[in-house]
Amino acid sequence: MLNLSPLFFTTIDYQSCMHDNLDLTPEQRDWIASVRSDVRDCLRTGIPRVLKENGYMEAVPQPRFFTQGSWSYKTLNAPAQHPQQADIDDGCYLPLSFVSQTKRPSVATTVFFVAAEEALKPLVDDRGWKLVTDKPTCIRIIIATFAHIDIPLYAIPDEEFVSLAKASMERYGYNSLTEAMNMADQDAWTALPDDKVLLAHRECDWMSSDPRPVKEWFLVEVEVKGEQFRRVVRYLKAFRDWRWSIGGPASILLMAAAAPLFEKRERRDDLALLDVVEALPSRLREGVANPVDEAESLTKRLGNTGVEEAAKAFEEFEKVLRSAIDAGSPSQACIWLQGEFGPRFPNAPDRVKVVSVAATIAATPATAGPSELVGRTKAG
């Protein structure tokens, strides 16, 4: 049997591994962080300015921000192929009491979107970026061929707005902010909860949606399971990005599906990944719920056809990964895995280790036995 783990992950600086090859360059990360800061500054001053210019007489609070998604989970991979882009999600929050001053929720969402877009336009034009305004749940700024920033807009209860750290954190057819503000819709805030975070939606007005619990859930999973779990999630995403140039299972679906399947394998990322991939097709077909909201199905977003396509893709991947681990030729194993991950998986057969079955079994952690009060067993 082969130990392919050194090609997945190594702490030896001068040796290439897929985990490191998935990263954006330090220069790219620093530049994206700088751009995110500029976008925040633009919205922080621009939204109040635009609203006041369009007739808001009351004091307009400066929005606050909360980074979510793969950037904050530390699972962000660089794009594998065109037209993929690194996705940075940075939520923009205003207090619910301010947003709900507009009598109609549908107008409030439109005002929020248009005010943010107008505020961003000078910066976007000056930098030569592209502003995308047809995404239902966010404003997208394409900042480079390899990256974009998505800005979802939220209304948050006032007490939570106060505690949200400043450092962390057009409805279709409307032509202007004034037109949106004057639109006479027949809807009311009484139909919406006043104690939840609400996400502005271009088509559905407002939706209860708080990204913070998912982030907290994932970080706890990593704390309990260890960094190997975070790496396995990145490998799953790397396979997806090489298999599907666009589409495929969403990152949160892969995270939620993998969490209960993961088992730590000491110094064996290849086996830890195989454990997850082996059970993943069945889990996808059974259906996967949002880990912080059992009522929300994550597989439903893919649809039956998409779920079956993903399940079959991971079945094929499992066969290749298992064959590579069982192979007698390190060179052949590298070729097979480059077929699943692309050139980011190193073609370095000289670093593949030949191991015994006993050593492979030893990589499996011991299972806790019963309490001393009910008898004693030893883990195998």
Secondary structure as the mmCIF struct_conf table of DSSP 4:
data_model
#
loop_
_struct_conf.conf_type_id
_struct_conf.id
_struct_conf.beg_label_comp_id
_struct_conf.beg_label_asym_id
_struct_conf.beg_label_seq_id
_struct_conf.end_label_comp_id
_struct_conf.end_label_asym_id
_struct_conf.end_label_seq_id
STRN STRN1 LEU A 2 ASN A 3
HELX_RH_AL_P HELX_RH_AL_P1 SER A 5 PHE A 8
TURN_TY1_P TURN_TY1_P1 ASP A 13 TYR A 14
BEND BEND1 GLN A 15 GLN A 15
HELX_RH_AL_P HELX_RH_AL_P2 MET A 18 ASN A 21
TURN_TY1_P TURN_TY1_P2 LEU A 22 LEU A 22
BEND BEND2 ASP A 23 ASP A 23
HELX_LH_PP_P HELX_LH_PP_P1 LEU A 24 THR A 25
HELX_RH_AL_P HELX_RH_AL_P3 PRO A 26 GLU A 53
TURN_TY1_P TURN_TY1_P3 ASN A 54 GLY A 55
BEND BEND3 GLU A 58 GLU A 58
HELX_LH_PP_P HELX_LH_PP_P2 ALA A 59 PRO A 63
STRN STRN2 ARG A 64 GLN A 68
BEND BEND4 GLY A 69 GLY A 69
HELX_RH_AL_P HELX_RH_AL_P4 SER A 70 TYR A 73
TURN_TY1_P TURN_TY1_P4 LYS A 74 LYS A 74
BEND BEND5 GLN A 81 GLN A 81
TURN_TY1_P TURN_TY1_P5 HIS A 82 PRO A 83
STRN STRN3 ALA A 86 PRO A 95
HELX_RH_AL_P HELX_RH_AL_P5 LEU A 96 VAL A 99
TURN_TY1_P TURN_TY1_P6 SER A 100 GLN A 101
BEND BEND6 THR A 102 ARG A 104
HELX_RH_AL_P HELX_RH_AL_P6 PRO A 105 ARG A 127
TURN_TY1_P TURN_TY1_P7 GLY A 128 GLY A 128
STRN STRN4 LYS A 130 VAL A 132
TURN_TY1_P TURN_TY1_P8 PRO A 136 THR A 137
STRN STRN5 ILE A 139 ALA A 144
TURN_TY1_P TURN_TY1_P9 THR A 145 PHE A 146
STRN STRN6 ALA A 147 ILE A 151
STRN STRN7 LEU A 153 ILE A 156
HELX_RH_AL_P HELX_RH_AL_P7 ASP A 158 SER A 163
BEND BEND7 LEU A 164 LEU A 164
TURN_TY1_P TURN_TY1_P10 LYS A 166 SER A 168
TURN_TY1_P TURN_TY1_P11 TYR A 172 GLY A 173
BEND BEND8 SER A 176 SER A 176
HELX_RH_AL_P HELX_RH_AL_P8 LEU A 177 ASN A 182
HELX_RH_3T_P HELX_RH_3T_P1 TRP A 189 ALA A 191
BEND BEND9 LEU A 192 LEU A 192
BEND BEND10 ASP A 194 LYS A 196
STRN STRN8 LEU A 198 HIS A 201
TURN_TY1_P TURN_TY1_P12 ARG A 202 CYS A 204
STRN STRN9 ASP A 205 SER A 208
BEND BEND11 PRO A 211 PRO A 211
HELX_RH_AL_P HELX_RH_AL_P9 ARG A 212 LYS A 225
HELX_RH_AL_P HELX_RH_AL_P10 GLU A 227 ARG A 243
BEND BEND12 SER A 245 ILE A 246
BEND BEND13 GLY A 248 PRO A 249
HELX_RH_AL_P HELX_RH_AL_P11 SER A 251 ALA A 258
HELX_RH_3T_P HELX_RH_3T_P2 ALA A 259 LEU A 261
TURN_TY1_P TURN_TY1_P13 GLU A 266 ARG A 267
HELX_RH_AL_P HELX_RH_AL_P12 ASP A 269 GLU A 286
STRN STRN10 ALA A 289 ASN A 290
TURN_TY1_P TURN_TY1_P14 PRO A 291 VAL A 292
STRN STRN11 ASP A 293 SER A 297
BEND BEND14 LEU A 298 LEU A 298
HELX_RH_3T_P HELX_RH_3T_P3 THR A 299 ARG A 301
TURN_TY1_P TURN_TY1_P15 LEU A 302 LEU A 302
HELX_RH_AL_P HELX_RH_AL_P13 GLY A 303 ASP A 326
BEND BEND15 GLY A 328 GLY A 328
HELX_RH_AL_P HELX_RH_AL_P14 PRO A 330 PHE A 341
HELX_RH_3T_P HELX_RH_3T_P4 GLY A 342 ARG A 344
BEND BEND16 PHE A 345 PHE A 345
HELX_RH_3T_P HELX_RH_3T_P5 PRO A 349 ARG A 351
HELX_LH_PP_P HELX_LH_PP_P3 VAL A 352 VAL A 352
STRN STRN12 LYS A 353 VAL A 354
HELX_RH_AL_P HELX_RH_AL_P15 VAL A 357 ALA A 362
TURN_TY1_P TURN_TY1_P16 ALA A 363 ALA A 363
BEND BEND17 THR A 364 THR A 364
HELX_LH_PP_P HELX_LH_PP_P4 PRO A 365 ALA A 368
HELX_RH_3T_P HELX_RH_3T_P6 GLU A 372 VAL A 374
#
